[in-house]
Structures are given as structure tokens and as C-alpha cells.
């Protein structure tokens, strides 16, 4: 079932929706309805009831009322918008969050109309994008209980005076970015019994087959060994489900730039022979979230016909213990010929990513961005809703702007060069571990080692550590469900688009 997004006129009586969503601002003295197309009489009546209903205007608070004569819906849903603001970026963020929170909490409704008094295409896109993200349902692998899972909305209407032709581009972008993020969530949510390196690559091949200008090349285990991908091959060598590298390439006509995206795709992480405690293995199906975002962002760029060549490197392996698995103190050789002493097999993500970054460097992209659920240190430092961002300043700035437009939070972190010495090895070019202090930066510095040069200049690069926001173990919030979030997908699409201008 595909979602339909459209603009609806401000004559609400003609809507015939299941639910009309209107916003509530947290006023200085009392909450009040945000501007909407309801009649003045209906607005005044609802405003008089707000405090009695317990409405505060706080984000994520949703209250339901019976529909009014002029509402064009069986139910009026009141969703908190927080404090009113005149700042344009904050206003867009509030609309996006509230729309997503409303559709998430109204899951099961077939047709939802949203009226926040939007008066510009940018506001329509924010509402539509948030609403698309919020309307997410995961049936997973359920059998007999599948019918108990409520369906996503079929139609979402954005009430606005903006003409449909003016809103078309905004609605298209909202739908493509929202659906790409949701597809990344579905990938992350698949159990490791069903999603493993080969099956991930097969799903990618099936998706790519729907696009004329997207191709895929899959390196199997034997080819990885033969062509020097010691990181991916080494991490996955102990699993009966052998590793693969999938390279997905979008090649538009008249491309204005070339971007390499490298995604960590550990389909399950036990820690290998440096075995995790059992409790720490829970949620480790999400360790391929970076690869999921890279795949979906590449396809979304094709869907939007962005004139930028994008190559996604999906570094796929299952990190299992055993007699054939990597041992602490083993030495492996990365694609670029550099040798790595493996001190901890649970620091495996940087090993597969090193191969991906090395191959991306060979292809001399204008910029390389890697995205990975890489370190617990990022979670400890920044919490569960903010990703760490490292790398070259000009690339970081683009990522920050792209993330803000996507409603995804990043915080720039330094790469302190003095920490590099702690990764010196007596038997190899570098160790995969360093100082116990600054371990998030240690991981970033390790990856930086494998970023290549073009004409004597290192390729511009950024590293996104999404360990915190990639998987939500807590209660749903805004447009974010439990489990896989798809974090980073929309950021990458916006980042790609910035090179088309």
C-alpha cells in the first residue's frame, strides 16, 4: 500500500477525513489553538475547553474531540506544538515533529487531514515529511498475530491556501525522503535469522532492479579475499553466513559531482571472540543501520533525479565467535595495503569500514561520507538522539545543514591528532584500538587513516557515528517509533542534493 500526499483546500467541510489534526500552542497564560481553517465559533469553543481537557500544548500531547460541523472529519485531534515561535527554522521543526507525532498516535486511521495554518511550500514539506515518518507500522515476522498490527494511513491531506501546483515539489520530496527512511527502518528491524550479508545484498539487488540509472555490484567472500578486502573478509570469516561488499551506483546524466557513501553493515554483532555479555547483544541486529541508510539514500537520490553521482558501499558481515574467527592479536590487511593489528574483535565496525573507505578513495569521489553505529562512547557522550560528526570542517558544515533540514541532530566532535600515537602497533601499521580515553575520536581517527588522496590532497571526508539515534529502545516520540529509526537517511539525501546547486 502506497501513501498518498496532497494539499486540501481550507474549506474543511468538504474533506470527509477520519481525523482532522489541529495544533495547540503552549501560551504564556493558557494553551490556545494554532491558526487553522475552523470557524471562529468552533475555535473559541475549543479554546474554552483546552484547560479543562488538560491540554498544555506540550509536544507529543494528543487529545481527541468529536468532530464539529465545519471540521469535515469524525474526530478532531489536538496535537501540541510547543511554544509559538517566529523563527522560520524552529517553526518548520515544530510542524514536522507535531505532524509526525500525530500520525504516529493516530495509526490505524485511513485518511488524516492536518491543518497547522501552513502558508508556504517549505511548511507543507515539513508537515508532509513529518506525517509520512509518523505513519509507520511494522508487521515484522508476525504470523497469526499480523492482523493485530494497525495499518499506516492511506491518505494524508495538508490543509493550506497554497495551490496544489506550487506544493507538488514539496510533497514529492517529503514522500520520497519519508518512505526512504521508513524502508531503512524495515531493514534495521529485520531479525538476523532473516537479514544476513547475502540476503541483505539480495534485497538490495531487488530494489536496484527497479531503477534504470542505478546498478549494483556484489563482491562475494572469495572475491573479497582475492582482491584484498581483509577487513570485511576478516570480520565475517568465522560465520557460516559469509561477508559481502555491495556497491550500489546511481549514475545520472550530466552529474555535477561524485559522492561516495560508506555504510557499516554488521548484520549481527556478538563481539566475535571478544564476546559481548548476553545483555549487550540485544539490539545488535541494528548494527547494519549505516548500510541501510546508504542504500536508501542512494535510491532516493535516483527517485528525485538529483544530478549528482552517488556510489554507496555496503560493508556487510556477521561478527561471530569461533575457531575460524579473528583472534585478538591477529593482523589483517586492508584494501589499501595497510596492515591492522586486531586487539579487540568487538571493534569490528572500523575494520569493514576501512575497506569501504579505501575502495571509495580509489574511485576518487569529490567527497566521502561514512555512516556507522560505531561506538558506545558516542552514546555516552551525546545520548540516544544525537549523532557524533567528525571530519573536515567544510563537509561537516554541509552535514549539519542537511541534518537540520531532516530533523536529525548531529554534534561536531574533534579529531585530536595526539590520540593517533595510541594506535601505534609493534607488528602492524596500526592497531584497531587506542587509548581508553576519547575512544569515539580514536575510532574516527582510525577511519581517517584510510581516506585516500587525489593529486596530493586528501579527499574531503566526514564520519557520522549514529550509535545512539539509529535504534530507539525507549518509548516512541515525535515521528520516531520503537526499534529502527532510519536516522541519517534523509540527512544523506539532503547532503547529496547540496552538491547539485
C-alpha positions in Angstrom: 0.0 0.0 0.0 1.5 3.4 -1.0 0.8 6.6 0.8 -1.0 9.5 -1.0 0.0 13.0 0.0 -1.9 16.0 -1.3 -2.9 19.6 -0.4 -6.5 20.2 0.6 -8.4 23.5 0.4 -9.3 25.4 3.5 -13.0 24.6 3.0 -12.8 21.9 5.7 -16.4 20.8 5.3 -15.5 19.0 2.0 -12.7 16.9 3.5 -14.6 13.8 4.7 -11.5 12.6 6.6 -11.4 10.2 9.5 -9.4 12.8 11.6 -8.6 16.5 11.4 -5.4 17.4 13.2 -5.0 20.9 14.5 -2.2 22.4 16.6 -2.2 23.7 20.1 0.4 26.3 21.3 1.5 26.4 24.9 0.6 30.1 25.5 2.1 32.2 28.2 -1.0 32.1 30.3 -3.0 29.3 28.8 -2.9 27.0 25.7 -4.6 28.0 22.5 -5.3 26.6 19.1 -2.8 27.5 16.4 -4.2 29.2 13.3 -6.4 26.8 11.3 -9.4 26.9 8.9 -12.0 26.0 11.6 -14.7 28.7 12.1 -14.1 31.3 14.7 -17.0 29.9 16.7 -15.5 26.4 16.7 -12.0 27.8 17.6 -13.4 29.8 20.5 -15.4 26.8 21.8 -12.3 24.5 21.7 -10.1 27.2 23.3 -12.6 27.4 26.2 -12.3 23.6 26.7 -8.5 23.3 26.5 -7.6 23.7 30.1 -10.5 21.6 31.3 -9.3 18.8 28.9 -5.8 19.0 30.4 -4.3 20.4 27.2 -0.9 22.1 27.7 0.4 22.5 24.1 3.4 20.3 25.1 4.9 18.3 22.3 3.6 14.7 21.9 0.4 15.5 23.8 -2.6 14.4 21.7 -6.2 14.8 22.7 -9.3 13.7 20.7 -12.6 15.6 20.4 -15.8 14.7 18.5 -15.8 16.3 15.0 -17.5 19.7 14.6 -19.9 20.5 11.8 -17.3 22.6 9.9 -14.4 20.1 10.6 -15.1 17.7 7.7 -14.0 14.8 10.0 -15.4 12.4 12.5 -12.7 13.4 15.0 -10.7 16.5 15.8 -7.2 15.7 17.2 -5.4 18.3 19.1 -1.6 18.0 18.9 0.9 20.1 20.9 3.2 22.4 19.0 5.1 23.7 22.0 5.8 27.4 22.3 4.9 29.6 19.3 8.0 30.9 17.5 8.7 33.4 14.7 12.0 31.7 13.9 11.5 30.1 10.5 13.7 27.0 11.2 12.1 26.4 14.6 8.6 26.8 13.1 9.4 24.1 10.4 10.9 21.8 13.1 7.8 22.2 15.3 5.4 21.5 12.4 7.5 18.4 11.3 7.6 17.0 14.8 4.0 17.6 15.6 2.7 16.2 12.3 4.7 13.0 12.9 3.7 12.7 16.5 0.0 13.0 15.5 0.1 10.4 12.7 2.1 8.0 14.9 -0.5 8.2 17.6 -3.4 8.0 15.1 -2.1 4.9 13.4 -5.0 2.9 12.0 -6.8 5.9 10.6 -7.1 5.7 6.9 -7.4 9.4 6.0 -5.9 12.1 8.1 -6.1 15.9 7.4 -3.6 18.2 9.1 -4.2 21.9 9.5 -1.5 24.0 11.0 -2.2 27.1 9.0 0.7 26.4 6.6 1.2 29.1 4.1 4.3 28.2 2.2 5.7 25.2 0.3 8.5 24.8 2.9 5.9 24.5 5.6 3.9 22.0 3.6 7.0 19.9 3.1 7.8 19.9 6.8 4.3 18.8 7.7 4.1 16.2 5.0 7.5 14.8 5.8 6.8 14.5 9.5 3.4 13.0 8.8 4.9 10.4 6.5 7.5 9.4 9.0 5.0 9.1 11.8 2.6 6.9 9.9 4.8 3.8 10.3 3.7 0.3 11.0 5.9 -2.8 11.5 4.4 -6.2 11.0 7.8 -7.8 11.1 7.8 -11.6 11.0 4.4 -12.0 12.7 2.2 -14.9 11.6 -1.1 -15.4 13.2 -0.9 -12.1 15.1 -0.2 -10.0 11.9 -3.8 -8.8 11.7 -3.4 -7.1 15.2 -1.0 -4.6 13.7 -2.7 -1.4 12.7 -2.2 -0.2 9.1 -0.4 3.0 8.1 -2.6 5.9 6.7 -3.6 5.6 3.1 -4.1 9.4 2.6 -2.7 12.4 4.3 -4.0 15.8 3.4 -2.2 19.1 4.2 -4.8 21.9 4.6 -3.3 25.0 3.0 -4.1 28.0 0.8 -1.1 27.1 -1.3 -2.1 25.9 -4.7 -1.5 22.2 -5.5 0.8 23.0 -8.4 3.0 25.1 -6.1 3.1 22.3 -3.5 3.9 19.5 -5.8 7.7 19.5 -5.5 7.4 19.8 -1.7 5.1 16.9 -1.4 7.2 14.7 -3.7 10.4 15.4 -1.7 8.5 14.7 1.6 7.2 11.4 0.3 10.5 10.2 -1.1 12.5 11.2 2.0 9.9 9.8 4.3 9.4 6.5 2.5 13.2 6.0 2.2 13.6 6.5 5.9 10.8 4.0 6.6 12.3 1.4 4.3 15.6 1.8 6.2 13.7 1.2 9.4 12.2 -2.0 8.0 15.7 -3.2 7.1 17.0 -2.5 10.6 14.1 -4.2 12.2 14.6 -7.5 10.3 16.0 -10.2 12.7 19.4 -11.7 12.0 17.8 -15.0 11.2 16.4 -13.3 8.1 18.8 -10.5 7.3 22.4 -11.5 6.9 25.1 -10.3 4.5 24.0 -12.3 1.4 20.2 -11.7 2.0 20.9 -8.0 2.5 22.7 -7.9 -0.8 19.9 -9.8 -2.5 17.3 -7.3 -1.2 19.5 -4.5 -2.4 19.6 -6.2 -5.9 15.9 -6.5 -6.0 15.4 -2.8 -5.1 18.0 -1.6 -7.6 16.3 -3.6 -10.4 13.5 -1.0 -10.3 15.8 1.8 -11.4 17.3 2.2 -14.9 20.1 4.5 -13.7 21.2 2.5 -10.7 23.5 -0.5 -10.8 24.8 -2.9 -8.2 28.0 -5.0 -8.0 28.3 -7.7 -5.3 31.7 -8.9 -4.1 31.3 -12.4 -2.6 33.7 -13.8 0.1 36.1 -15.4 -2.4 36.4 -12.1 -4.3 36.9 -10.2 -1.1 39.8 -12.5 -0.3 41.3 -12.3 -3.8 41.1 -8.5 -4.0 42.5 -7.7 -0.6 39.4 -6.7 1.4 40.9 -8.1 4.7 38.7 -6.0 6.9 35.3 -7.2 5.6 36.6 -10.8 4.9 38.3 -11.0 8.3 35.3 -9.8 10.4 33.0 -12.2 8.6 35.3 -15.2 8.2 34.1 -17.1 11.3 30.4 -17.0 10.3 28.8 -19.6 8.1 27.0 -16.6 6.5 29.9 -15.2 4.7 30.5 -11.5 4.2 29.9 -9.5 1.1 30.5 -6.0 -0.2 27.7 -4.5 -2.2 28.4 -1.4 -4.3 25.3 0.5 -5.4 25.9 3.2 -8.0 23.5 5.9 -9.2 24.7 7.5 -12.4 22.6 10.4 -13.7 23.2 12.2 -16.9 25.3 15.4 -16.5 26.3 14.7 -12.9 27.6 17.8 -11.2 29.6 15.9 -8.5 30.5 12.4 -7.3 29.8 11.3 -3.8 30.9 8.1 -2.0 28.8 6.9 0.9 30.2 4.1 3.0 27.8 2.3 5.4 28.6 -0.2 8.2 26.6 -3.3 7.7 27.2 -5.7 10.6 24.0 -7.7 10.4 24.6 -9.1 13.8 27.4 -8.4 16.3 28.2 -10.8 19.0 31.6 -9.1 19.5 33.3 -12.1 17.9 35.9 -13.8 20.1 36.0 -10.7 22.2 32.5 -11.8 23.1 29.9 -9.3 24.4 27.9 -10.1 27.5 24.5 -11.6 26.6 22.6 -8.4 27.6 24.9 -6.3 25.3 24.0 -8.4 22.3 20.4 -7.3 22.5 19.6 -4.8 19.7 22.7 -5.8 17.8 20.6 -6.6 14.8 20.7 -2.8 14.3 24.5 -2.7 13.7 23.8 -2.5 9.9 21.8 0.7 10.2 24.5 2.7 8.4 24.4 0.4 5.4 20.6 0.6 5.4 20.7 4.4 5.3 23.3 4.4 2.5 21.2 2.1 0.3 18.0 4.0 0.8 19.6 7.4 0.3 21.2 6.3 -2.9 17.9 5.1 -4.2 16.1 8.3 -3.0 18.7 10.4 -5.0 17.7 8.4 -8.1 14.0 8.8 -7.3 14.4 12.6 -7.1 16.6 12.7 -10.2 19.3 14.6 -8.3 22.1 15.4 -10.8 24.9 14.0 -8.6 26.6 10.6 -9.0 26.3 8.6 -5.8 28.1 5.4 -5.0 27.1 3.5 -1.9 29.4 1.0 -0.4 27.6 -1.5 1.8 30.1 -3.3 4.0 28.2 -6.4 5.1 29.4 -9.0 7.6 28.2 -11.0 10.6 30.6 -10.9 13.6 30.5 -14.3 15.2 32.9 -16.2 17.6 34.5 -19.5 16.8 37.6 -21.3 15.8 37.7 -19.7 12.3 37.0 -16.2 13.6 39.5 -13.4 14.1 41.5 -13.6 17.3 42.9 -10.8 19.4 46.4 -10.0 18.1 45.7 -11.3 14.6 46.9 -9.0 11.8 44.8 -8.3 8.7 45.5 -6.4 5.5 43.0 -3.7 4.4 42.3 -3.0 0.7 44.8 -0.1 0.5 47.6 -2.4 1.7 47.8 -1.1 5.3 48.0 -3.8 8.0 46.0 -3.7 11.2 46.6 -5.5 14.4 43.3 -6.5 15.8 43.4 -6.2 19.6 39.6 -6.4 20.1 37.3 -8.2 17.7 34.4 -6.2 19.1 35.9 -3.1 17.4 35.0 -4.7 14.1 33.0 -1.9 12.5 36.0 0.2 11.8 37.6 -2.8 10.1 34.9 -3.3 7.5 34.5 0.5 7.1 38.3 0.8 6.4 37.9 -1.5 3.3 34.9 0.5 2.1 36.6 3.9 2.6 39.7 2.6 0.8 37.7 1.4 -2.2 35.8 4.7 -2.3 39.1 6.5 -2.3 40.3 4.5 -5.3 37.2 5.8 -7.2 38.3 9.4 -6.5 35.0 10.9 -5.4 34.7 14.6 -4.7 33.7 13.8 -1.1 33.3 10.7 1.0 30.9 10.3 3.9 30.8 7.3 6.1 27.9 6.4 8.5 28.1 3.7 11.2 26.7 2.6 14.5 30.4 2.7 15.6 31.0 3.4 19.3 29.3 3.2 22.7 31.3 6.3 23.5 29.2 8.3 21.2 26.1 7.3 23.1 27.7 8.0 26.4 28.8 11.5 25.3 25.7 12.6 23.3 22.8 10.4 24.4 20.4 8.5 22.3 19.1 11.2 20.0 22.2 12.9 18.7 24.9 11.6 16.4 28.6 12.4 16.5 30.0 14.2 13.5 33.7 14.3 12.7 35.9 15.1 9.7 36.7 18.1 7.5 35.1 21.3 8.5 33.5 22.2 5.1 32.0 18.7 4.9 30.8 18.8 8.5 29.0 22.1 7.8 27.1 20.6 4.9 26.1 17.6 7.0 24.9 19.9 9.8 22.7 21.9 7.4 21.4 18.7 5.8 20.6 17.2 9.2 18.8 20.3 10.4 16.5 20.2 7.3 15.9 16.5 8.0 15.1 16.9 11.7 18.2 14.8 12.6 20.6 16.1 15.3 24.4 16.0 15.0 27.2 17.4 17.2 30.6 18.2 15.8 33.4 16.4 17.6 37.2 17.0 17.2 39.7 14.5 15.9 42.7 15.2 18.3 45.8 14.2 16.4 47.8 13.4 19.6 45.5 10.4 20.1 46.8 8.8 16.9 50.0 7.6 18.7 48.0 5.4 21.0 47.1 3.2 17.9 50.8 2.6 17.0 51.4 -1.2 16.8 54.7 -3.1 17.2 53.8 -5.6 14.5 51.5 -3.7 12.0 50.8 -0.3 10.6 48.1 0.5 13.1 46.0 -1.1 15.9 42.2 -1.1 15.9 42.2 0.1 19.5 43.9 3.0 21.2 43.6 5.0 24.4 40.6 4.1 26.5 40.0 7.9 26.8 38.5 9.6 23.8 37.5 6.3 22.2 34.9 7.9 19.9 37.7 10.1 18.5 40.0 7.1 18.3 37.5 5.3 16.0 37.2 8.4 13.9 41.0 8.8 13.6 41.3 5.2 12.6 38.8 5.6 9.7 40.6 8.9 8.7 43.7 6.8 8.0 42.1 5.1 5.1 40.8 8.2 3.3 42.9 8.5 0.2 44.3 11.4 -1.8 43.7 12.9 -5.2 46.6 14.8 -6.7 48.3 15.0 -3.3 45.2 16.3 -1.4 43.2 14.2 0.9 39.6 13.6 -0.3 37.1 15.7 1.7 35.5 13.4 4.3 33.1 13.2 7.2 32.3 10.5 9.7 28.8 10.0 11.2 28.6 7.9 14.3 24.9 7.1 14.7 25.2 4.5 17.5 22.8 6.5 19.7 19.9 7.5 17.4 19.9 4.5 15.0 17.8 2.4 17.3 15.2 3.5 19.8 14.8 1.2 22.8 12.8 3.8 24.7 9.2 5.0 24.2 8.2 6.4 20.8 8.4 10.1 20.4 7.5 12.6 17.7 7.8 10.6 14.4 10.3 8.2 15.9 9.0 4.6 16.6 10.5 2.0 18.8 13.4 0.0 17.3 14.8 1.1 13.9 14.6 4.8 13.3 16.2 5.2 9.8 18.3 8.0 11.2 20.7 9.5 8.7 18.8 8.6 5.5 17.2 11.9 5.0 20.4 13.7 6.1 22.3 11.9 3.3 19.7 12.8 0.7 19.8 16.4 1.7 23.6 16.3 1.7 23.7 14.8 -1.8 21.2 17.5 -3.0 23.5 20.2 -1.7 26.1 19.3 -4.4 23.5 19.8 -7.2 23.2 23.5 -6.6 
